[in-house]
Amino acid sequence: MGSTKTLVICFFAMIFAVSLSSHNVLASENFSFDNCHGPCSEYYGREECNNNCKNAGFRSGDCGSPCIPCPVKCCCQK
């Protein structure tokens, strides 16, 4: 009973953590990592990244990472 309870709690904790971090883009088909620069942080987030990319002539920008242990960077989209 104790190990089942622990397993269920860990499962829900992982789902909760993933749902909170879903605004960061992990490797997906429609997201290009060709034009990535500076890291995203709590001070430089999605909105700042998108604005800077648009000002640089790109269609949009978002914070993303090609893999989970990789740092999250601002990536401009053509």
N, C-alpha and C positions, 0 to 999 in steps of 0.2 A: 504494500500500500504506500509506503514512504517513497519508494523509488518511482512509482507511477505518478504520485503527486508532484515530485520534483521534476519529472520529465514534462508533465503538462504545464507547469509553471514556466519552465525554460522555453517551451514551444510558444506560449503566449507572449513571453517577453521578447522573443525574436520577432514575432509578427508585429508587435508594438514598435520595436526599434526600426524595422523596415518601413512601416507606415509613416513614421516620423521623418525618415530620411529619404522619402520617395521623391522629393523635389530635386534631388541631385540625379543627374542622368548617368546611368551605367551604360556600358557598350550596347548600342542598339543599331538597327539598320539605318535609320534616318538621321543619325547624329554623326557628324564628322569631327574627328580629332586632328584634322590637318592644320587648323589655324588656332591652336591653343596658346595661351600665354598666361602670365601671372596666376598665382593660386587664388581660389575663392576662399573667403573666410566669413566670419560673422559681420565684419565691417565692409567687405567687398563681396556682395552676394549676387544673386541672379539679376536683380534690377540694374545694378551698376554695370555688370558684365554686358547685359543686353544693350544698355545705352551707349557704352563705349564701342561696342561692335557696330552698332548702327551709325555712330559718328565716324567710324573708320570705313564706311561704305558697304558693310555686310548687311544681309537681310535681317539677321538676329544674332543673339548670343546667349549662352546659358552655361552654367557651371556643370562640369561633367568629368567623369573618370573612366578610362577604358577597363579598369579592373578594381576590385574592392580594396586591395592594399595600396593602390596608386593614389597620389595626391589629386584632389579635386581642383581643376583649373578652369579658367574662363575660356570657352571655345566659341569662336565666331563661325556662323553658318552662312554659306553662300546662298 
